[in-house]
Amino acid sequence: MSEHTIKMPDVGEGVAEAELVEWNVKVGDLVREDTILAAVMTDKATVEIPSPVEGKIAWIGGEIGETIAVGSPIVRIEVAGESGEEAKTKAKAPAKSDEKSPPPVPSPQGGGGLNAASAHEKQQKGARAAESPSPLWGGVRGGGIANAPTSFGAPRQQGEKPLASPAVRLKAKEAGIDLRQVPGSGPAGRITHEDIEGFAARGPQAGAPAGLQRKDGVEDVKIVGMRRRIAEKMSLAKSRIPHITYVEEVDVTALEELRSKLNGEKRADRPKLTIMPFLMRAIVKAVGEQPQINATFDDEGGIIHRHAAVNIGMAAQTPAGLVVPVVHHAEARDLFACAAEAARLADAARDGSATREDLSGSTITITSLGAMGGIATTPVINHPEVAIVGVNKMMIRPMWDGSQFQPRKMMNLSSSFDHRVVDGWDAAVFVQRLKALLETPALIFVES
């Protein structure tokens, strides 16, 4: 036997270290060649580390959440033969099973996180679970319920006297226990000494209705991976940026009519339109008049970078957490091109295929919670940007037109700005310009 050491790989782009976010193996596990051993994260890209050999995990270095330098050892694997060639050969040959050493079982997802040892252990646990009664219900055998749970509700009808011996009654009196609340496990519901002791051990909550029992305990969840990146980003934004939030309502009735009409044409070369591409094009026009809004601020250097390119980030919720894919050069895309790119990025963010370029370089961000958007929000600026536009949910509200109330589709924009760079007046001018463009959508298509 010999040991094969696997080191933290160089993931490129000048990255010197990476955070360990997932272990798929433990010491003693048997692994095949190409089994995924662990996953590490750098910035917002997650990289899986496969095993180059077949063997047994002898040592793993680092815990979830630790930052490991490139080139540092992270796994040692015991392999057959001095060079490990025998292990590689066995990995390519069909595995033979026996009672002592079950064959490796591939992961259902195609990865190598599930190995022979863990699969065998799960099978044994499943067998034990099938043979043992449930700790809650006592199991079902022979068509009947064995060891049914004791009810913690009122054990008898109103006015019904509890059955108990004088010694049990004395014991209950000394313990300050009301026998009417104690379920009896003896014949005909008679209360025993064990019932008194069990009731006393459970405490006052024993007399509460089922489902309202007291619960204790604290679950500690370590912040790692994407969640930690989000926490760091939000802390940075709120600690360094003095936010000012401006909320304005927008009548989007005309915009919704136009959007519905364009979607009704159902052309194969055009993607379905949401409100997002209209807002993108409106932002492009608005920042053309106020370039200080389409900017990033270098806190340490004291420099405002005003960008000619309008790279619009879209805050998107994914199973892994909040990410911000970026529609680059929105100023060079028409309405349908913005819609197509937004749809592509949304899909890539959800399935985890978004590239580093897809997730970087934004100069201004849009955030939306869709139908759950609420009446108003206070968006957190995507540092180092200086502005973020929040979209709230759309609602039909009665609006006064001067002579009568009319049903109109209304939506609030909640926008936050870096008050070091953007004054309140400039923020209001920007939002009012967006309002005018969205309420009269024809203006979006008028060339400046």
TACOR-V813072 format. One record per helix or strand of 2 or more residues. SS is the DSSP state (H for helix, E for strand). FROM is the first residue (numbers start at 1). TO is the last residue. If there is no record, write none. Layout:
ss->SS from->FROM to->TO
ss->SS from->FROM to->TO
This chain:
ss->E from->2 to->7
ss->E from->17 to->23
ss->E from->30 to->31
ss->E from->36 to->42
ss->E from->45 to->50
ss->E from->55 to->60
ss->E from->67 to->69
ss->E from->73 to->79
ss->H from->85 to->92
ss->H from->116 to->131
ss->E from->140 to->141
ss->E from->144 to->145
ss->H from->166 to->175
ss->H from->179 to->181
ss->H from->187 to->189
ss->H from->193 to->202
ss->H from->204 to->207
ss->H from->225 to->240
ss->E from->243 to->251
ss->H from->253 to->264
ss->H from->275 to->289
ss->E from->295 to->298
ss->E from->303 to->306
ss->E from->312 to->318
ss->E from->321 to->327
ss->H from->330 to->332
ss->H from->335 to->351
ss->H from->357 to->359
ss->E from->364 to->368
ss->H from->370 to->372
ss->E from->387 to->400
ss->E from->405 to->418
ss->H from->424 to->439
ss->H from->441 to->445
